[in-house]
């Protein structure tokens, strides 16, 4: 299996979700009361997004002759 480096925005989103999951597990009041449900789902979603970001290759360039995207390896 070939893995790729995910986008930096994906790292920020997954970090926020994981932090939210950890904070939701503590017995403190969060600013949004609906976010204190099941904290393990936030951590699982962060892990899943980061794992999916490592599998998906980056498609950035287009070949001018065929007008198809070319992978950058």
PyMOL CGO cylinders between C-alpha atoms (Angstrom):
from pymol import cmd
from pymol.cgo import CYLINDER

trace = [
    CYLINDER, 0.00, 0.00, 0.00, 1.33, 3.42, -0.91, 0.3, 1, 1, 1, 1, 1, 1,
    CYLINDER, 1.33, 3.42, -0.91, 0.65, 6.24, 1.57, 0.3, 1, 1, 1, 1, 1, 1,
    CYLINDER, 0.65, 6.24, 1.57, 0.68, 9.97, 0.88, 0.3, 1, 1, 1, 1, 1, 1,
    CYLINDER, 0.68, 9.97, 0.88, 1.09, 13.01, 3.11, 0.3, 1, 1, 1, 1, 1, 1,
    CYLINDER, 1.09, 13.01, 3.11, -2.32, 14.56, 3.79, 0.3, 1, 1, 1, 1, 1, 1,
    CYLINDER, -2.32, 14.56, 3.79, -3.12, 18.22, 3.41, 0.3, 1, 1, 1, 1, 1, 1,
    CYLINDER, -3.12, 18.22, 3.41, -2.22, 20.54, 6.31, 0.3, 1, 1, 1, 1, 1, 1,
    CYLINDER, -2.22, 20.54, 6.31, -5.87, 21.62, 6.58, 0.3, 1, 1, 1, 1, 1, 1,
    CYLINDER, -5.87, 21.62, 6.58, -6.82, 18.00, 7.23, 0.3, 1, 1, 1, 1, 1, 1,
    CYLINDER, -6.82, 18.00, 7.23, -4.32, 17.90, 10.11, 0.3, 1, 1, 1, 1, 1, 1,
    CYLINDER, -4.32, 17.90, 10.11, -5.93, 20.99, 11.63, 0.3, 1, 1, 1, 1, 1, 1,
    CYLINDER, -5.93, 20.99, 11.63, -9.46, 19.60, 11.27, 0.3, 1, 1, 1, 1, 1, 1,
    CYLINDER, -9.46, 19.60, 11.27, -8.52, 16.24, 12.79, 0.3, 1, 1, 1, 1, 1, 1,
    CYLINDER, -8.52, 16.24, 12.79, -6.62, 17.93, 15.64, 0.3, 1, 1, 1, 1, 1, 1,
    CYLINDER, -6.62, 17.93, 15.64, -9.69, 20.02, 16.46, 0.3, 1, 1, 1, 1, 1, 1,
    CYLINDER, -9.69, 20.02, 16.46, -11.98, 16.98, 16.36, 0.3, 1, 1, 1, 1, 1, 1,
    CYLINDER, -11.98, 16.98, 16.36, -9.67, 14.93, 18.56, 0.3, 1, 1, 1, 1, 1, 1,
    CYLINDER, -9.67, 14.93, 18.56, -9.29, 17.78, 21.04, 0.3, 1, 1, 1, 1, 1, 1,
    CYLINDER, -9.29, 17.78, 21.04, -13.06, 18.23, 21.11, 0.3, 1, 1, 1, 1, 1, 1,
    CYLINDER, -13.06, 18.23, 21.11, -13.45, 14.51, 21.79, 0.3, 1, 1, 1, 1, 1, 1,
    CYLINDER, -13.45, 14.51, 21.79, -10.98, 14.63, 24.66, 0.3, 1, 1, 1, 1, 1, 1,
    CYLINDER, -10.98, 14.63, 24.66, -12.60, 17.74, 26.16, 0.3, 1, 1, 1, 1, 1, 1,
    CYLINDER, -12.60, 17.74, 26.16, -16.07, 16.19, 25.82, 0.3, 1, 1, 1, 1, 1, 1,
    CYLINDER, -16.07, 16.19, 25.82, -14.89, 13.23, 27.91, 0.3, 1, 1, 1, 1, 1, 1,
    CYLINDER, -14.89, 13.23, 27.91, -14.03, 15.51, 30.87, 0.3, 1, 1, 1, 1, 1, 1,
    CYLINDER, -14.03, 15.51, 30.87, -16.84, 16.57, 33.21, 0.3, 1, 1, 1, 1, 1, 1,
    CYLINDER, -16.84, 16.57, 33.21, -16.62, 20.24, 32.19, 0.3, 1, 1, 1, 1, 1, 1,
    CYLINDER, -16.62, 20.24, 32.19, -19.10, 22.50, 30.43, 0.3, 1, 1, 1, 1, 1, 1,
    CYLINDER, -19.10, 22.50, 30.43, -18.33, 23.07, 26.77, 0.3, 1, 1, 1, 1, 1, 1,
    CYLINDER, -18.33, 23.07, 26.77, -19.53, 26.27, 25.04, 0.3, 1, 1, 1, 1, 1, 1,
    CYLINDER, -19.53, 26.27, 25.04, -21.90, 24.26, 22.81, 0.3, 1, 1, 1, 1, 1, 1,
    CYLINDER, -21.90, 24.26, 22.81, -24.04, 21.96, 24.99, 0.3, 1, 1, 1, 1, 1, 1,
    CYLINDER, -24.04, 21.96, 24.99, -24.91, 19.50, 22.20, 0.3, 1, 1, 1, 1, 1, 1,
    CYLINDER, -24.91, 19.50, 22.20, -21.28, 18.45, 21.74, 0.3, 1, 1, 1, 1, 1, 1,
    CYLINDER, -21.28, 18.45, 21.74, -21.01, 16.52, 24.98, 0.3, 1, 1, 1, 1, 1, 1,
    CYLINDER, -21.01, 16.52, 24.98, -22.73, 13.40, 23.64, 0.3, 1, 1, 1, 1, 1, 1,
    CYLINDER, -22.73, 13.40, 23.64, -20.44, 10.47, 22.87, 0.3, 1, 1, 1, 1, 1, 1,
    CYLINDER, -20.44, 10.47, 22.87, -16.86, 11.74, 22.88, 0.3, 1, 1, 1, 1, 1, 1,
    CYLINDER, -16.86, 11.74, 22.88, -15.42, 8.60, 21.28, 0.3, 1, 1, 1, 1, 1, 1,
    CYLINDER, -15.42, 8.60, 21.28, -17.15, 9.41, 17.97, 0.3, 1, 1, 1, 1, 1, 1,
    CYLINDER, -17.15, 9.41, 17.97, -15.19, 12.65, 17.64, 0.3, 1, 1, 1, 1, 1, 1,
    CYLINDER, -15.19, 12.65, 17.64, -11.88, 10.86, 18.22, 0.3, 1, 1, 1, 1, 1, 1,
    CYLINDER, -11.88, 10.86, 18.22, -12.85, 8.06, 15.81, 0.3, 1, 1, 1, 1, 1, 1,
    CYLINDER, -12.85, 8.06, 15.81, -13.89, 10.58, 13.13, 0.3, 1, 1, 1, 1, 1, 1,
    CYLINDER, -13.89, 10.58, 13.13, -10.56, 12.42, 13.49, 0.3, 1, 1, 1, 1, 1, 1,
    CYLINDER, -10.56, 12.42, 13.49, -8.64, 9.16, 13.15, 0.3, 1, 1, 1, 1, 1, 1,
    CYLINDER, -8.64, 9.16, 13.15, -10.73, 8.07, 10.14, 0.3, 1, 1, 1, 1, 1, 1,
    CYLINDER, -10.73, 8.07, 10.14, -10.25, 11.39, 8.31, 0.3, 1, 1, 1, 1, 1, 1,
    CYLINDER, -10.25, 11.39, 8.31, -6.51, 11.31, 8.88, 0.3, 1, 1, 1, 1, 1, 1,
    CYLINDER, -6.51, 11.31, 8.88, -6.29, 7.70, 7.70, 0.3, 1, 1, 1, 1, 1, 1,
    CYLINDER, -6.29, 7.70, 7.70, -8.37, 8.48, 4.60, 0.3, 1, 1, 1, 1, 1, 1,
    CYLINDER, -8.37, 8.48, 4.60, -6.16, 11.50, 3.87, 0.3, 1, 1, 1, 1, 1, 1,
    CYLINDER, -6.16, 11.50, 3.87, -3.10, 9.24, 3.83, 0.3, 1, 1, 1, 1, 1, 1,
    CYLINDER, -3.10, 9.24, 3.83, -4.60, 6.88, 1.26, 0.3, 1, 1, 1, 1, 1, 1,
    CYLINDER, -4.60, 6.88, 1.26, -5.95, 9.41, -1.24, 0.3, 1, 1, 1, 1, 1, 1,
    CYLINDER, -5.95, 9.41, -1.24, -3.27, 10.58, -3.72, 0.3, 1, 1, 1, 1, 1, 1,
    CYLINDER, -3.27, 10.58, -3.72, -2.84, 14.23, -4.66, 0.3, 1, 1, 1, 1, 1, 1,
    CYLINDER, -2.84, 14.23, -4.66, -4.07, 15.23, -8.11, 0.3, 1, 1, 1, 1, 1, 1,
    CYLINDER, -4.07, 15.23, -8.11, -2.69, 18.64, -8.95, 0.3, 1, 1, 1, 1, 1, 1,
    CYLINDER, -2.69, 18.64, -8.95, -1.43, 18.87, -12.52, 0.3, 1, 1, 1, 1, 1, 1,
    CYLINDER, -1.43, 18.87, -12.52, -3.32, 18.46, -15.77, 0.3, 1, 1, 1, 1, 1, 1,
    CYLINDER, -3.32, 18.46, -15.77, -1.78, 17.09, -18.91, 0.3, 1, 1, 1, 1, 1, 1,
    CYLINDER, -1.78, 17.09, -18.91, -2.42, 19.71, -21.65, 0.3, 1, 1, 1, 1, 1, 1,
    CYLINDER, -2.42, 19.71, -21.65, -2.66, 17.08, -24.41, 0.3, 1, 1, 1, 1, 1, 1,
    CYLINDER, -2.66, 17.08, -24.41, -5.21, 14.78, -22.79, 0.3, 1, 1, 1, 1, 1, 1,
    CYLINDER, -5.21, 14.78, -22.79, -6.81, 17.24, -20.30, 0.3, 1, 1, 1, 1, 1, 1,
    CYLINDER, -6.81, 17.24, -20.30, -6.61, 14.55, -17.61, 0.3, 1, 1, 1, 1, 1, 1,
    CYLINDER, -6.61, 14.55, -17.61, -5.22, 14.91, -14.13, 0.3, 1, 1, 1, 1, 1, 1,
    CYLINDER, -5.22, 14.91, -14.13, -1.76, 13.47, -13.56, 0.3, 1, 1, 1, 1, 1, 1,
    CYLINDER, -1.76, 13.47, -13.56, -0.62, 12.12, -10.21, 0.3, 1, 1, 1, 1, 1, 1,
    CYLINDER, -0.62, 12.12, -10.21, 2.40, 13.68, -8.53, 0.3, 1, 1, 1, 1, 1, 1,
    CYLINDER, 2.40, 13.68, -8.53, 4.62, 10.86, -7.25, 0.3, 1, 1, 1, 1, 1, 1,
]
cmd.load_cgo(trace, "trace")
